Amino acid sequence: MTIFKQTKNLKDIFDLSDDYFTKRMGTEFIQGIHYVIPPSSSRTKKAILWDIDALVNWMKGHQVDSELDELLSRSQKR
């Protein structure tokens, strides 16, 4: 079961500021993997939900770069 938390709750889990996470959105943290933005009719405020397991894996360095993974699988097929 995947556990999601709002940005404001991440500091209690990881002891890091909200900015640590929001500044990395779209670069180190990828939408659909590390966080999701649920559909909303609000034009001014969007909820952001963070996948706690994906964040822990990223922090531990267990994140696999998909391009590297593809290249490695190609070299093994030869």
N, C-alpha and C positions, 0 to 999 in steps of 0.2 A: 504494500500500500504506500503510495506516494504522499508525503506530507508537505503541504504548502503553507507558507507564512507570508504575511504582509511585510513590506520593507521596514516599517517601524518596529517590528518584533525581532529583526535579525540581530540588532545590537545586544539583545539579551541572550541570544544563542551563541554568537561568535565573538562577542566583546569587541566589535568593530563598529564604526559609525555608519549611518545610513549612506553618507557620501561615498564610502568605500565601495559600496555595491552599485549605487546609481551612476557613478562616474565610469564604471566598467561595463555598463549596459551597452550592448551592440558591438563591443570590441572583445573583451575577455569573456563576458557573460552573454550568451546567445539566447535570444527569444525562442521559446519552444523547447529549449534544453534546460537552461538554468532558471528561467522565469517565463511566466505567461501573463498576458493581459486579457482578462475575460471580456467578452463583449459587453458594452455599456452604451446606454443612450446619452450619457452625459458628455458634453463637448469639452468641458473644462477639467474634469477630474477622471482619471482612469485608475482603476485598481491594478496593482502589480503584485502577483503572487509568485513567490520564490520556491523552487524545488529544493528542499533542504538536503536530500541525498546527493543531488547533482552538485550543490555547492561544496559539500564535504568532499566529494570525489575530486573536484577541481582543486580544493585547498591541499589535498593530499597528493596531488600530481597524477591522479589516475585518469585524467581526461585524455582521450585519444584523439589526435588530429585525424579527421576522416581522410584527408588527402594522403597523409603519410601511411595510414592503414591501407589505403588502396594501392599505393606504390609497393608496399611490402608484400601484399597478396599477389601482385603481378610478378614480382621477382621470384616468388615461391612456385609459381606455375610453370616457369621456364625449366 
